[in-house]
Amino acid sequence: MVACMMMGSCSSYKKIPYFQDADQVKGINTAAVQEITIRPKDRISIVVNCKDPMISALFNLPYVTQRVVSTGAKNTLYGEESSAVSGYTVDSDGNIDFPTIGKINVAGLTRNELAALIKDEIEARNQAKDPVVTVDFLNLSVTVMGEVANPGIYRIYKDNITLLEAIGGAGDITVQGKRDNVLVLRMEDGKQKSYRVNMTSLQNVVQSPVFYLQQDDIVYVEPNKMKAKQSTVNGNTVRSASFWISLSSLATTVATLVLNQKNRSK
């Protein structure tokens, strides 16, 4: 019995440490960097700076004292939310209406690609010379849920956020979470796709197509068998007093029903 318990304990421990193959994968290539691209319903800020401030003002939305729309996110990953910049909301067709230029289709473009496009349009129309265009996302977020210390929606203020950074930002996976089967849900081409990542393997993590997260990705950490066994359909656990009270009540009810049935049959 003791030997079995020790074997079970060793088996469980092997599922806890991260990157158990780190010594064997020296020099491994990571997954290709996936640039975050603009999607419908994204909010972006576009700031144009020219030598003449009055010309710059023609292209820039007015500054506001506070954000009008809240994303509902509870925390941030690497950065502070700017409360002074108004933004453009990309419509369902992937367009924005930019001052002096008009409608621009921005869906599928990276920040740098959109900045270059707007600069070229401004110069082609002779509206300004050598403008500096800066594009930033205002509402990027990922959701981390399940067996982590601090589940929730997290805003992103850095390009190329990794799965490791998202989990670390959520306080790490608890000892009751399955590190070897982390689920990442991602919307691609209008379809929901799922990916599984084994966090105990460095090679599996860094070569996963979801190593670099995208906006609106959902990271879910499943409970391990120990946590699942502790749970009941009523949300109680075998260690809780309410569980044993409920079990005792059920046993009493069953005994009463059996006794009444016997009395009726006499």
ABEGO torsion letter per residue (X at the ends): XAAAAAAAAAAAAAAABBGAAAAAABGBBBBBBBBBBBBBGBBBBBBBBBABAAAAAAABBBBBABBABBAGBABBBGEBBBAABBBBBBBAAGBBBBBGAEBBBABGBBAAAAAAAAAAAAAAAGABBGBBBBBBBAABBBBBBEBBABBEBBBBABBGBBAAAAAAAAGEBBAABBAABBBBBBBBGGBBBBBBBBAABAAAAAABAAABBBBGBBBBBBBBAAAAAABBAAGBBAABAAAAAAAAAAAAAAAAAAAAAAAAAX
